[in-house]
Every structure is written in structure tokens, then in C-alpha cells.
Amino acid sequence: MFKPLYWTITAEEIREYAAASGDFNPIHTDPDYAQKAGLKGCIAHGMLVMALGSRAIREWEAGDLTSYEARFQAMTYPDEPLVVKGSWMDEAAGKGSVTVQNEKGEIKMKGTFTVK
């Protein structure tokens, strides 16, 4: 198992990601709109959460990433403390798994990766 890594995605990072990606869906940047859409508030982009997983794989120095797949399980809110965990599924083949979850253990994203 890799060393767990801890991050918190801020509202500012979500706005920066919206600008970088061109995804200005107001559920990510407008709290009133997000609440009218039935959410507790703004949510992080799924791809931003997925990026935490790839960042962790790099920080774990697992190897050069050759494939990465993810499934989103739950919404991630700004300022929600997150932990990224990972482990080898088959180290000799460079295959591993990664999850992003909150402090309560709610899985936000599950993924698999391959490195060379």
C-alpha cells in the first residue's frame, strides 16, 4: 500500500480549473445555482478529483503512467478534506488502484492505473 496523501480542494481551485478547462457549468462556481439544482452547494469537477489520483501516483513514484481509468462515486465539495489511497494490484505488471475519499470514508472516486 502506498502512503496516503491528504488534500483539500478549495473553491478558488475549482474556479481556476473551470477557467483552465473551459467548463463553466454554474454547479461548480455559483453556490445559489448549485443549490437550486438540488446540491448542498458547488461541487468540484470530476476531472479535478481524478487529477488528485494522478498527482498521487506521481508523488508515490510508482512509475511513468501509461493508463488511468476512474469511476466517480460521489460529489466532492469545496473545503472537504480528502485522502488519496493506493495499492498495487500486480506490482510486477505495474498495475495499481487508487481511491479518493473524504474523512468519513465516503468514496469519491475509484480508479486503476498502469505504469511502466
C-alpha positions in Angstrom: 0.0 0.0 0.0 1.2 3.5 -0.8 1.4 6.3 1.8 -2.0 8.1 1.9 -1.9 11.7 0.7 -4.2 14.4 2.0 -5.7 17.3 0.0 -8.5 19.8 0.2 -9.9 21.2 -3.0 -10.8 24.9 -2.4 -13.4 27.0 -4.2 -10.6 29.0 -5.7 -9.0 25.9 -7.2 -12.4 24.9 -8.6 -12.7 28.4 -10.3 -9.2 28.0 -11.6 -10.0 24.6 -13.0 -13.1 26.0 -14.6 -11.0 28.6 -16.4 -8.3 26.1 -17.4 -10.8 23.5 -18.7 -13.4 25.9 -20.1 -16.1 24.1 -18.1 -18.0 27.0 -16.5 -21.1 24.9 -15.6 -22.5 27.0 -12.7 -22.9 24.0 -10.4 -19.1 24.3 -10.0 -18.9 28.1 -9.4 -22.3 29.6 -8.4 -23.5 28.4 -4.9 -27.0 29.7 -5.5 -27.3 27.9 -8.8 -25.9 24.7 -7.3 -28.5 24.8 -4.5 -31.3 25.5 -7.0 -30.1 22.4 -8.9 -30.6 20.3 -5.7 -27.0 20.3 -4.4 -25.7 21.3 -1.0 -23.5 23.8 -2.8 -20.9 24.0 -5.5 -19.1 20.7 -6.4 -15.7 20.1 -7.8 -15.3 18.9 -11.3 -14.9 15.2 -11.6 -11.8 15.6 -13.7 -10.3 17.7 -10.9 -10.8 14.9 -8.4 -9.4 12.5 -10.9 -6.3 14.7 -11.2 -5.7 14.2 -7.5 -5.3 10.5 -8.2 -2.8 11.0 -11.0 -0.9 13.5 -8.8 -0.7 10.9 -6.1 0.6 8.3 -8.5 3.3 10.7 -9.4 4.1 11.5 -5.8 4.3 7.8 -4.9 6.9 7.5 -7.7 5.1 4.4 -8.9 6.5 4.9 -12.4 5.5 6.5 -15.7 1.8 6.5 -16.1 0.6 4.6 -19.2 -3.1 4.2 -18.4 -5.5 5.6 -15.9 -9.2 4.9 -15.6 -11.6 6.3 -13.0 -15.2 6.0 -11.9 -16.8 8.7 -9.9 -18.8 7.6 -6.8 -19.9 10.7 -5.0 -19.8 14.5 -5.3 -16.8 16.4 -3.9 -17.5 19.8 -2.2 -15.0 22.7 -1.7 -13.0 22.6 1.5 -13.9 18.9 2.1 -10.8 17.1 3.5 -9.8 14.3 1.2 -7.4 11.3 1.4 -6.0 9.6 -1.7 -5.1 5.9 -1.1 -3.5 3.5 -3.4 -2.1 0.0 -3.6 -0.6 -2.4 -6.1 -2.9 -4.9 -7.7 0.1 -6.5 -9.6 3.3 -4.7 -9.0 5.3 -6.7 -11.4 2.9 -5.7 -14.2 2.8 -2.1 -12.9 -1.0 -2.3 -12.2 -2.4 -0.5 -9.2 -5.6 1.0 -7.8 -6.3 4.5 -6.4 -9.2 5.9 -4.4 -10.2 9.4 -3.3 -12.4 9.6 -0.2 -13.4 12.0 2.4 -12.5 11.8 6.2 -15.8 9.8 6.8 -14.7 7.2 4.3 -17.1 8.2 1.6 -15.5 7.1 -1.7 -15.5 10.0 -4.2 -13.5 8.2 -7.0 -12.1 4.7 -7.6 -9.5 4.2 -10.3 -7.0 1.8 -11.7 -3.7 2.7 -13.3 -0.8 1.1 -15.1 2.8 2.4 -15.0 5.9 1.3 -16.8 
